[in-house]
Amino acid sequence: MGDKKTYIFPSLLFAIFFVLITITGFVQFRVIQKNIEALLKSEAEIIVNHIRREIDINLEYLSLLDVSPSIITPNFLNVLVYDEEIIEDLYTFFKTASIDAIQKIPVANIVVLDHKGVVVLKKGAMQIQPSYIKRLMSGKEEVFVKMPNGTNKSLLMGIKVSERFVFFWLDEKELETLRTRHIVKEILDREEKRLNIAGINIYDKKGMQYASSLEENASTSRFVLNKPLESRFLPGFSVEVLLSKDLARDILRRTTVNFVFILVFLVISGALSTYIIFYLERRYSERMRTMEKELALKERLVSLGKLASGMAHEIRNPLNAVSMSVQRLKREFTPEGGKKQEYDRFIDIMRDELSRINRIVEEFLLSTKSQAPFLNENLYAIVDEVLIIIREKASTSGVELINDIDRECFVETQKERLKQAFYNIVLNGIESIHNGGYIEISTKTAGDMVEISIKDTGQGIKEKDTGKIFEYYYTTKDKGMGLGLPISYMIIRDHGGDIKVTSGTGKGTTFCLTVPVKQSVENKSEK
C-alpha cells in the first residue's frame, strides 16, 4: 500500500504540473499569435500612411504641372509617358471589345463606324472631321492620335478594328482622371515590390476597385487591413493592404513544434522521474524493512543468547551436584555380591552422559559468547576442523564433504564461534540430502572481504520459506528447534559480515557468507 501511495502522489503531482504547463503554453501561444497580428496591423498602418503620402506628393506635382508646366517633377512623373500608357490601354481594349463593352466603358464621347462609314454607336456630342475618317478608311493608317498641346488639353484617338472604326475623345477632366489612376497604380506596384507585401487595393467612394497591385492567382495566406485613405486628392477613397502571413505562420509553427517538444520532454522526464522516485522509495523501503528485520532478529537472538546463557549456568550447577553424587555412589556405596560389575558399568554410563551434557552446555555457551577476542586464523583449518567433527554423520548419509578453501586464506575471527556457524550450516545441508550427494565449501576474495560459499545438492528450500530460515524457532524439521541458522546468522553479523541464500526446490542450496579479512577497530571494541 505504501508503494502504491508513493507512486500515485508523484504521478498526480506531475499530472497537475503537466496540465499547468500545457495551459500556460496555450495561453502563451495565443499571446504570441495576438502579438504577431498586432505587429502585422502596425506594419500595415505604416504602409497605409506611406501610400497616402506618396499619392498626395505625386498628385500634388501633377496639379502643379497644370499651373506651371516648367516645374521640375520627380523623375518617374512624366505626363507624356502616362498619356502613352493611357493610349496603349485604350487601344488594347477597343481592339478586343464588343459593342456592348464599348457602350459600358466610362468614356463620355465615343463614335463607332462600320466599314462603309455608317455610325453604329455614338455616345456624347463628339463631331469627327471627315479628314480623320478618310485617313483610317484609306487603309494607310490603323491608328490616328491627336495628343494634348497648348491650350487644347484633350485627347482624340481613332482606331481601325477589323471591319469597324472607333473614335473617342477624352476631355481634360477625363484625361486627368486616367492620369491620376495610372499614377496611383504605379505607386502601388512600386511600393508593393519595395516593401515586399502581398498586395494593395484602393477603392473609390462607391466601394468599386479603383487601382490594385494584387495578382489574381495569388493564394498565399494574408493579413488584411482596410482603412480610409484620407487623401485630399482622393476624398472618400479607402485602401486595403494585404500582408503575407507566411513568416508569421512559420514563427507559430516553430513555436508549436518547440512547445510540443517541451511537452514530450516533460512527459518523458516526468515519467522517468516518477519511476526513479518510485524505484528509490521501494529500495529504501526494502532496505528499511530488511534493517528492521535484522535488528529485530538480532535483538531476539541477543535475548535468546542471554536467556540461554542464564539457563546453561543454572543447568551446570545441578549437573555438578549430580556428577559429585555419582562419584560418591561409586566410591562409598558399592553393592555386595555379583552385581558390582553391572553397578560400576551403570555408574560409568551416568558419568559419561553427564560429561556429554556438560560439554553440550559449554559448546552452547561458547557459540553465544561474543566477548571472545578476534585472532588472525587460517580459514581452511577452521573449516577442516568442522568437517572432521561432522564427517561421520555425513558418511552415514552418503554425503561427500569437499573443502575447497584457499589454504593461504586468513581472517580475523572468533574461531570457536565461526566454527559453530559453519557447523550449523553444514549440518543443515547434510540433513537436506537424502540419496547421496555432496557439500562443497569454497572461497573467493573480493577486496577486503572473503566470500565463503557452502553449496549442497539437497532438496532445497521453498521460496516461501527462504525469508524465514533465519528467524529463531522457525524450522521445517520434525525434531528441529529452529536455532541453528539464527545463531549462525548472529555470529556472521557480529563479525561484520552477511549471509545470502540462493535456493530452489529440488535444486540444492547455496549459503554465501561474506566476512571481512580484517576487523574494524569499532567492531573489535564493540565485541
VOTOR-802516 format. One record per residue: residue in three letters; z, y, x of N, C-alpha, C in turn. Coordinates in steps of 0.02 Angstrom, whole numbers, plus 50000, padded with zeros to 5 digits. Layout:
<sites>
alaZYXZYXZYX;...
</sites>
This chain:
<sites>
met500004994050041500005000050000500005006350043;gly500405006050098500435011850143499765013350174;asp499395007950195498735008950225498265012050174;lys498305009650112497855012250060497985019650048;lys498625021550044498785028650035498545032750093;thr498635030250153498425033850213497665034650213;tyr497305029850186496575030150185496345035050131;ile496685034950072496475039150017496595046550031;phe497165048150061497335055250072496825058850116;pro496665056350177496165059950217495475059950184;ser495325054550146494675054350112494645059850059;leu495185060550020495205065749969495185072650001;leu495555073450055495555079850090494865081650116;phe494525076550145493855077750170493375079350113;ala493445075850056493005077049998493085084149974;ile493705086549969493825093449948493515098349998;phe493625096950062493335101250115492575101250111;phe492275095350099491555094850094491285098850035;val491625098349977491415102049918491455109549931;leu492005111749962492085118849978491535121250025;ile491375117150076490835119050123490175119450086;thr490045114550041489415114550003489365120849960;ile489905122449924489895128349880489805134649922;thr490165135049978490095140850022489385141450049;gly489105135750069488425135750094487925138050041;phe488025135549979487575137549925487625145149912;val488255147549910488355154749900488025158849956;gln488125156550018487815159950075487055159750071;phe486785154050047486065153350039485805158549989;arg486175159249933485975164149883486025171249911;val486545172449951486625179149982486045180650029;ile485855175650070485295176550115484655177850076;gln484565174050022483965174949980483945181949951;lys484515184349926484525191149898484425196349952;asn484705195150011484605199950066483875200350087;ile483545194550088482835194450106482425198250054;glu482595197049989482245200649936482375208149941;ala482995210049959483145217149967482745220050026;leu482685216250080482285218650137481555219350118;leu481295214450080480595214950058480495221050012;lys480985222149968480935227949924480955234449963;ser481405234750011481445240750053480795241950092;glu480515236350119479885237050156479325239350110;ala479315236550048478795238450000478855245849981;glu479465248249972479565255349956479335259850012;ile479465257650074479225261550132478455261850131;ile478145256250115477405255950113477145260450057;val477485260349999477265264549943477295271949964;asn477825273949995477885280950017477345282650068;his477205277850113476695279050163476005279650130;ile475845275250083475195275550048475125282150011;arg475655284149975475625290549939475495296349987;arg475835296350044475745301750093475035301750120;glu474755295950135474075295450161473575297850109;ile473675295850047473215297949993473235305549985;asp473845308349983473915315549974473595319350032;ile473705317050092473425320550151472665320450148;asn472365314650136471635314050136471315317650078;leu471625317250020471345320849962471445328349970;glu471965330350006472065337450020471495340050064;tyr471285336150114470715338150155470085338350114;leu470025333650067469415333550026469375339849983;ser469955342049956469955348049914469825354249957;leu470075354350018469955360050062469235360350084;leu468895354650084468195354450104467765358450056;asp467945358449993467565362249943467655369749955;val468265371549978468395378649989468075381050054;ser468135377050106467855378850171467515372750202;pro466865371950194466515366050220466575365350296;ser466765370650330466795370350403467475367850429;ile467925366250383468585363950405468545357450442;ile468965356750491468975350650530469355345250492;thr469025340150473469345334650435469505328850482;pro469925324150462470065318250502469425314450517;asn469415310750571468805307550594468545302450543;phe468985299850502468745294850454468495298050389;leu468645304650380468455307950318467775311350327;asn467245307850314466565310350320466245309750250;val466155315550217465915315450148465235312150143;leu464805313450191464145310450189464175302850189;val464635300350228464725293150230464935290450162;tyr465405294050130465635291850064465075292250013;asp464675297550017464115298049971463615292349981;glu463495290550043463045284950057463335278350029;glu463995277450036464315271350008464275271249932;ile464355277149902464295277649829463585275649808;ile463075278349843462385276749827462255269249836;glu462525266349890462435259249904462735254949848;asp463345256749827463675252949774463285253349708;leu463075259449691462695260349629462025256749632;tyr461705256949689461055253549696461155245949686;thr461675243249717461815236149710461965234349637;phe462325238749602462495237349533461875237449488;phe461465242749493460885243349449460345238149464;lys460315235449525459825230349542459955223849505;thr460585222549487460765216149455461035216849385;ala461165223049363461495224049298460995223449241;ser461255221049185460865220649123460905227349087;ile460515227949032460515234148994461215235348965;asp461535230048941462205230848912462705233148965;ala462655230449026463105232549079462985239849098;ile462345241749099462185248649116462455253349062;gln462425251048999462675255048943463425256548951;lys463795251648980464525252248985464765255749048;ile464335256849097464555259849160464785267049147;pro465345269249178465615275949164465235281449200;val464585282049185464165287449211463865290949150;ala463935297549147463765301149085463005301749074;asn462615302049127461895303249120461495297749153;ile461165293549109460765288049133460135287549089;val459565286349121458935285149085458605278949114;val458415274249069458085268149090457395267949058;leu456865267149099456175266949076455885260049088;asp455425257949045455085251649058454495252849106;his454085247749120453565248349170453015253149149;lys452995255049082452495259749058452765266849053;gly453415267649071453705274249069454025275849003;val454085270848959454405271948894455165271348902;val455525276048870456255276048876456555270048840;val456935266048876457275260248846458005261848831;leu458335265748875459045267548866459135274648892;lys459535278448854459675285248877460385287148859;lys460745289648910461425292148900461445299348926;gly461735303848887461795310648907461145314548894;ala461115320748920460545325248908460145326448971;met460125321449015459785322249078459025322549066;gln458685327349100457965328049099457695326349168;ile457195321849169456915319549232456225322749241;gln456105325549298455455328549311454925323049318;pro454345324049289453815318949293453635316949364;ser453705321749410453515320149479453975314749508;tyr454615314849486455085309649510454885302849485;ile454665302749420454465296349390453835293749424;lys453355298249438452735296149470452865293249539;arg453345295949574453495293449642453705286149641;leu454085284249590454305277349585453755272949555;met453395275549504452905271449470452285270249514;ser452195274549563451625273649608451715267449653;gly452325265249659452455259249699452565260749773;lys452495266949791452595268749861453345268949880;glu453765270349831454485270749843454855266449792;glu455405263349814455825259549768456465263249750;val456635268249792457245272149781457085279449792;phe457325283449745457255290749751457955293649747;val458155297649798458835300549801458765307949816;lys459145311949777459195319049790459945320549803;met460125321549866460815322349887461055329349870;pro461725330449866462005337049854461845341649913;asn461695347949898461575352749952461695359749925;gly461975364049968462085370949948462545371349888;thr462285375249840462685376149779462615370449731;asn462095366349739461985360549695462375354549724;lys462935353049693463375347749718463325341449676;ser462755340749641462655334649601462225329849640;leu462185323549613461795318249646461325315349595;leu460675315049613460165312149570459865306149607;met459755300649569459515294649602459085290649553;gly458515288049578458085283749539457965277249576;ile457945271649538457885265049568457365261149529;lys456915257649564456445253149533456765246149533;val456875243649472457185237149464456715232749425;ser456395228049461455925223349427455415227249386;glu455415226449320454925229649277455185235849243;arg455735238749270456005244849239456225249649294;phe456345255849270456545261249315457185264249289;val457695265149335458345267749315458455274349352;phe458605279649311458785286049340459485287849316;phe459905290349362460575292649342460735298949381;trp461165302949348461355309449378462105310049377;leu462395311349436463115312249443463255319549454;asp463635322549408463805329549416464355330149468;glu464565336149482465055337349535465715333749521;lys465925333749458466565330549442466535323049450;glu465975320049426465915312749432465855310649505;leu465485314549543465415313049614466085313649650;glu466475318749630467135319749660467605313849644;thr467535311449582467955305649562467785299449602;leu467135298149612466935292349651467155293049724;arg467085299149752467315300249820468055298749827;thr468435301349777469165300149779469315292649777;arg468965288949734469085281749729468915278249796;his468365280249828468185277149892468685278849947;ile468935285149946469435286949996470065282749986;val470285282149924470885278149910470765270849930;lys470175268249913470025261249931470035260250006;glu469765264950044469755264250117470465264650145;ile470885269150116471575269550138471935262850126;leu471815259950068472145253550052471915248050100;asp471265247650113471015242450159471295243350229;arg471305249750251471545251050319472285249550326;glu472675251650278473405250550283473595243250273;glu473195239750233473345232550224473285228850291;lys472755230450328472655227150393473165229550444;arg473315236050443473775238850493474485236450481;leu474695236150419475385234250402475475226850390;asn474925223150391474945215850383475305213850318;ile475045216550263475325214950198474815211050157;ala475045208050102474605203650063474095207550022;gly474265213349998473785217249958474105223349927;ile473665228049906473895234149872473435235449813;asn473725236749755473345238549696473585245349670;ile473095249449647473265255849616472965255849546;tyr473375257749497473165257749427473165264849400;asp472685266249354472645272949326473145273849269;lys473065279449233473545281049181473555275849125;lys472975272649113472925267649060473125260649083;gly473325260049145473515253549172472925249449196;met472325252449199471735248949224471725249549300;gln471455244349331471435244349405470955249749429;tyr471225254049472470845259549499470555257749568;ala470965254749610470745252649677471195246749699;ser470885242349739471265236449760471025234149829;ser471505231449868471325228449932471485220949931;leu471635218249873471845211249866471235206849858;glu471215201549899470675196649892470795192449830;glu470255190949794470315187349731470555180149741;asn470385176949797470565169949808471225169149847;ala471585174749858472215174249894472735170849849;ser473045165549875473515161649835474205161149867;thr474325165249918474975164949952475535167449907;ser476125164949918476705167149879476865174349898;arg476975178549848477045185749861477665188549828;phe477915193849860478415198149829478055204349804;val478165206149740477785211549709478255217249691;leu478055223249710478425229249691477935234049658;asn478095235949596477665240549558478045246949545;lys477775252549569478115258949561477605264449545;pro477835269849514477385275649505477155278349572;leu476525280149576476255282549640476525289549656;glu476625293649604476905300449611476495304649659;ser475845303849656475395308049696475175314049655;arg475185319849687474985325949649474245326049635;phe473845321949670473135321649657472945316149608;leu473395311149599473275305749552473885305249505;pro473975310149463474565310249419474535304449369;gly475125301449357475155295949309474935289249336;phe474695288949397474475282649428475095278749453;ser474995272149459475525267849487475245263649543;val475675261349586475455257349644475835250749643;glu475495245649662475785238949666475685236249737;val476255234849771476235232249839476425224849837;leu476015220749870476145213549873476285211549945;leu476885208949957477085206650024477115199050025;ser476875196250078476885188950085477605186450093;lys477755181050059478415177850064478425172150114;asp477895171350152477855165650199478435165850249;leu478545171750279479085172350328479765171250296;ala479855174350237480495173350202480605166050183;arg480055162850159480105155850140480265151550201;asp479965153350259480105149550320480835150350341;ile481095156550335481795157650351482255153650305;leu482105153650240482505149850193482455142350206;arg481855140150225481765133050239482175131050300;arg482135135150352482535133750412483285133850397;thr483485138750356484195139150337484405132950298;thr483965130850252484115124850212484165118750257;val483685117950303483695112150348484335112250391;asn484505118050417485105118550458485735116950418;phe485745119550355486325118250313486375110850296;val485815107750280485825100450265486045096650327;phe485805098750385486005095450448486765096150457;ile487035102050443487755103050449488135098550400;leu487875098050338488205093750289488185086550311;val487605084250336487555077350360488045076250418;phe488065081050463488525080550520489245080250496;leu489405084350445490085084350418490245077650385;val489745074850349489855068450316489995063050368;ile489565062850420489645057750472490305058750510;ser490435064950531491045066250569491665065150525;gly491615067150461492175066150416492325058750405;ala491785054950392491875047750383492155044550446;leu491885046650503492125043850566492855045850579;ser493025052150564493715054450573494185050750527;thr493965049750464494385046150417494505039050440;tyr493965035950465494035029050489494505028850550;ile494425033650595494845033750655495575034750636;ile495695039550589496375040750566496665034350535;phe496255031250492496485025050460496615019650511;tyr496165019050559496225013850610496845015050653;leu496945021350676497515022850718498165022150679;glu498155024150615498765023450575498925016150565;arg498415012050554498535004950544498805001850609;arg498505003750666498765001150729499485003350740;tyr499605009750724500285012250733500775008550687;ser500565007350624500995003750577501114996650601;glu500574993350625500654986650650501124986450711;arg501044991450754501474991750813502204992950793;met502294997450744502974998750721503274992550688;arg502864989050648503114982950617503294977750670;thr502854977250721502994972550775503634974350812;met503724980850827504324983050861504944981850819;glu504894983450754505454982250710505624974850707;lys505084970850703505194963550701505524961150765;glu505274963650822505554961550886506284963850894;leu506414970150872507104972550877507574968450833;ala507334967150771507744963150725507864956150754;leu507314953250782507384946650810507864946650870;lys507794951750912508224952150971508954953050950;glu509054957450899509744958350876510034951850848;arg509614948250810509854941950783510004936850839;leu509534936850889509634932050944510244933950986;val510354940450996510944942651033511574940650995;ser511554941850929512134939850888512244932450890;leu511664928850886511714921550890512004919350958;gly511764922651011512004920851078512754922051085;lys512984927751059513694929251062514094924251022;leu513824922750962514174917850920514194911050953;ala513604909150981513574902551013514024902251074;ser514044907751112514484907851171515204907051151;gly515404910751098516094910151074516254903151050;met515774900251012515884893450987515904888551044;ala515464889551095515454884851151516114885051189;his516394891151198517054891551231517584888051190;glu517544888951125518034885651082517954878051084;ile517324875751090517204868451092517454865551158;arg517384869251212517574866651278518334865351282;asn518724869451249519464868351252519674861651222;pro519464860051160519654853351134519324847751174;leu518724849051201518404843851242518824842251303;asn519084847451334519514846251393520144842351374;ala520424844151315521024840651292520884833251279;val520304832151246520104825251231519984821451295;ser519644824651344519494821351408520134819451445;met520634824151446521274822651479521634817051443;ser521584817051377521914811751339521604804951354;val520944804751361520594798451376520804795951445;gln520854800651493521064798751561521774795751560;arg522224798951520522904796451516522934789551482;leu522504788751431522484782251397522284776751446;lys521764778351488521534773251535522054771751588;arg522454777151606522944776251661523594773251637;glu523834775051577524504773151557524534768251499;phe523994767451463524024763051404523514757551410;thr523594753251460523144747651469523374741851425;pro522914739151383523104733551339523234727251379;glu523614723051350523754716651382523244711451358;gly523234706151395522794700651376522084701651401;gly521614698351368520914698351391520514704151367;lys520824709051333520454714751308520424720651356;lys520724719951416520734725551463520034727651485;gln519604722751497518914724351520518534728151465;glu518594725851404518254729151348518544736151337;tyr519214736551346519554743051338519304748051390;asp519254745751452519004750251505518284752451492;arg517874747851465517164749651452517124755051398;phe517534754551345517514759551292517774766251317;ile518294765951360518564772151388518024775651430;asp517664771751471517134774651513516584777651470;ile516404774151416515894776951371516124783551342;met516754783951321517024790151293517014795751345;arg517194794251405517194799251458516484801751472;asp516004796951474515294798851487515034803451431;glu515184801651369514944805651313515264812551312;leu515924812651330516254819151334515954823451389;ser515774820351445515444824051500514764826551478;arg514404822351441513734824451418513784830351370;ile514294830051325514384835651278514564841951316;asn514984841351366515184847051406514584850051444;arg514154845551469513554847851505513074851551458;ile513014848851397512574852151348512834859151332;val513494859651324513794866251309513684871051367;glu513764868551428513664872851486512934875151492;glu512464870551478511754872451480511594877651426;phe511894876851368511774881751314512054888551333;leu512654888451363512944894851385512504898051438;leu512234893951483511804896551536511164899551508;ser510884896351456510244898751427510334905451393;thr510914906851365511024913151329511364918351373;lys511504916751434511844921451479511344926051512;ser511384932451499510904937351526511164941151586;gln511764939651610512044943351666511894940251734;ala511514934651734511344931351798510894935951839;pro510964935751906510554940251949509824938151950;phe509384942951963508664941651971508534940252045;leu508254934352060508094932552129507354930852134;asn507074931652194506364930052206506294922452211;glu505984919352161505944912052156505214909952155;asn505104903652179504434900752178504314897952108;leu503794900452075503664898552006503464891152001;tyr503084888852050502874881852048503484877252050;ala503974878852092504574874652098504974874652034;ile505014880552001505384880951937505074876351885;val504414876851878504064872651828504124865251847;asp504074863851911504114856851933504794853751916;glu505324857651923505984855051905506024853551831;val505724857951790505724856751718505344850451701;leu504764849451733504354843651718504694837151740;ile505074837351794505434831451817505954829451764;ile506304834451737506814833051686506514830051624;ile505934832451604505644830551539505104825251545;arg504934823251606504364818651615504474811951580;glu505094809451578505234802951547505054803051473;lys505264808551440505094809151368504344809851358;ala504014813351405503294814151399502944807351408;ser503164803351456502854796751467502934792351406;thr503524792651375503644788651315503154790451260;ser502974796851255502504799151203501774798851225;gly501644796351286500954795951311500664802651328;val501074807351350500844814151366500854815151441;glu500304817551467500244818951539500434826251550;leu500864827451599501084834251617500724836351681;ile500394842051678499994844551734500264851251757;asn500494851551819500744857851848500194860851892;asp499824865551864499264868651899499424875751921;ile500064877051933500284883751953500164884752027;asp499984890852045499884892552115500534891552153;arg500504887652205501104885952244501394891952281;glu500994897152289501224903152326501424908752279;cys501514907052215501684912252165502434913052161;phe502684919152176503394920652173503514926252123;val504064925652086504254930852038505014931952043;glu505224938052026505934939552022506174937351953;thr506644932451951506834929451888507544926951889;gln507814925851829508434922151820508224914851812;lys508264911151865507944904551870508144899851813;glu508804898951803509024894051753508804895951683;arg508814902451668508594904751601507844903651592;leu507454905151646506724904151641506574896751634;lys506944892351669506854885151661506974883051588;gln507494885951558507644884351488507074886351443;ala506754892251456506194894451415505604889651422;phe505444887651484504904882851495505064876151461;tyr505684874051468505894867551440505774867451364;asn505994872651330505924872851257505194872651236;ile504754876351271504054876651251503704870051266;val503834867251326503514860851343503754855351297;leu504394855451279504654850351234504324850751165;asn504214856851141503854857751078503154854851082;gly502824856051140502144853351149502144845751148;ile502624842751181502654835351182502754832651111;glu503184835851073503324833451005502744834550957;ser502274838950975501694840150932501114835350946;ile501164831451002500644826651020500854819750997;his500424816550956500604810150926500234804250957;asn499614805050976499214799451000498984800451072;gly499414803051113499244804151182498874810651193;gly498954813551251498634819851267498914822651331;tyr498874829151338499134832151400499404839151386;ile499824841251432500074848251432499934850951502;glu499554856551504499364859551568499684866451574;ile500004867551631500324873951645499964877151704;ser499704883251694499324886651746499514893951747;thr499314897351800499474904451807498864908551825;lys498914914951811498394919651831498734926351844;thr498604929151902498914935451921498474941251898;ala498774946051863498414951951839498814958151860;gly498654960751919499004966651944499714964751963;asp500204968251933500904966751948501214962151896;met500794958651858501034953951807500744947051821;val501114941951800500894934951806500834932051735;glu500244929351719500134926251654500204918651663;ile500694915851628500834908651631500584905551567;ser500094901051573499784897851515500054890751508;ile500344889151449500584882351433500154879751376;lys499684875351392499194873051343499314865651328;asp499354864051263499434857051243498854855051197;thr498784848451189498254845651146498544842651082;gly499074845951057499414843350998499064845250933;gln499454844650879499174845850812499064853250796;gly499344857550836499254864750824499744867450773;ile499724873950763500174877350716499744880450661;lys499954879750600499594882650544499604890250550;glu499074893250526499014900550533499584904250498;lys499804901650441500344905050404501014904450440;asp501084899450486501714898450522501734901950589;thr501144904350613501114907150681501574913150689;gly501624917350638502044923350644502784922050633;lys502974915750618503684914350603504014910050657;ile503634907550704503914902550750504464905350795;phe504484912050804505004914950846505604917450806;glu505604916050741506184917750701506694912050706;tyr507324913950718507814908650727507944905050661;tyr508094898650668508204894050613507564892150576;tyr506984894750599506354892650567506084886650605;thr505954881150571505694875150603505294871050552;thr504814867250578504424862750535504604855450550;lys505104854450593505314847650611505884845450565;asp505914838950554506434836250509507124837250538;lys507204836450604507854836850636507924843050681;gly507454847650677507474853650719507964858750692;met508214862950737508674868350719508334875150719;gly507734875650747507384882050748507674887050797;leu507944884650853508244889050902507864889250968;gly507474883950984507144883451049506674889151064;leu506184890251021505694895651033506004902551029;pro506444904050981506764910750982507144912051046;ile507504906951072507864907951135507374909151192;ser506814905351194506314906351245506024913351241;tyr505904915651180505624922351170506114927551197;met506764926751182507254931551205507304931651281;ile507254925751312507294925351385506704929051417;ile506094927851392505494931251420505534938751409;arg505774940851350505834948051338506354951151383;asp506894947451398507394950051444507114950751514;his506594947051529506254947651595505734953251596;gly505694956851541505194962251537504494959751523;gly504444953751493503794950751479503664950051405;asp503184945751389502994944751319502694937851311;ile502674935351249502374928851234501854929751179;lys501254927051190500724926951140500544919751126;val500384918351064500224911551043499524911251014;thr499124906451038498464905151010498464897850987;ser498314896850923498354890050897497904889350836;gly497794883250817497404881650757497544874450739;thr497544873050675497704866250652497214861250682;gly497494856350719497084851150750496744853250814;lys496884859350839496544861950898497024863150956;gly497654861150949498134862251002498404869351001;thr498864870551047499194877051051499234879251123;thr499154885851133499224888851200499734894551196;phe500264893851235500764899251242500594903051306;cys500504909551300500354913751358500974918151372;leu501334916551425501934920151445501754925151500;thr501894931451488501754936651537502414939451564;val502504938851630503124941351661502934945551722;pro503334950651738503184954751797503364951151862;val502984952551913503124949651979503774952552006;lys503854959151998504464962552021504804965651960;gln505454964751955505834967751900505964975151915;ser505914979151864506054986251873506784987451883;val506954993151913507654994851926508034995351860;glu507704998351808508034999051744508184992251713;asn507704987651719507794981051689508364977251725;lys508394978051791508924974651828509604977551810;ser509634984151803510274987351788510504985551718;glu510034984651671510214982751604510504975751602;lys510254971351645510494964451645511164963951679;
</sites>
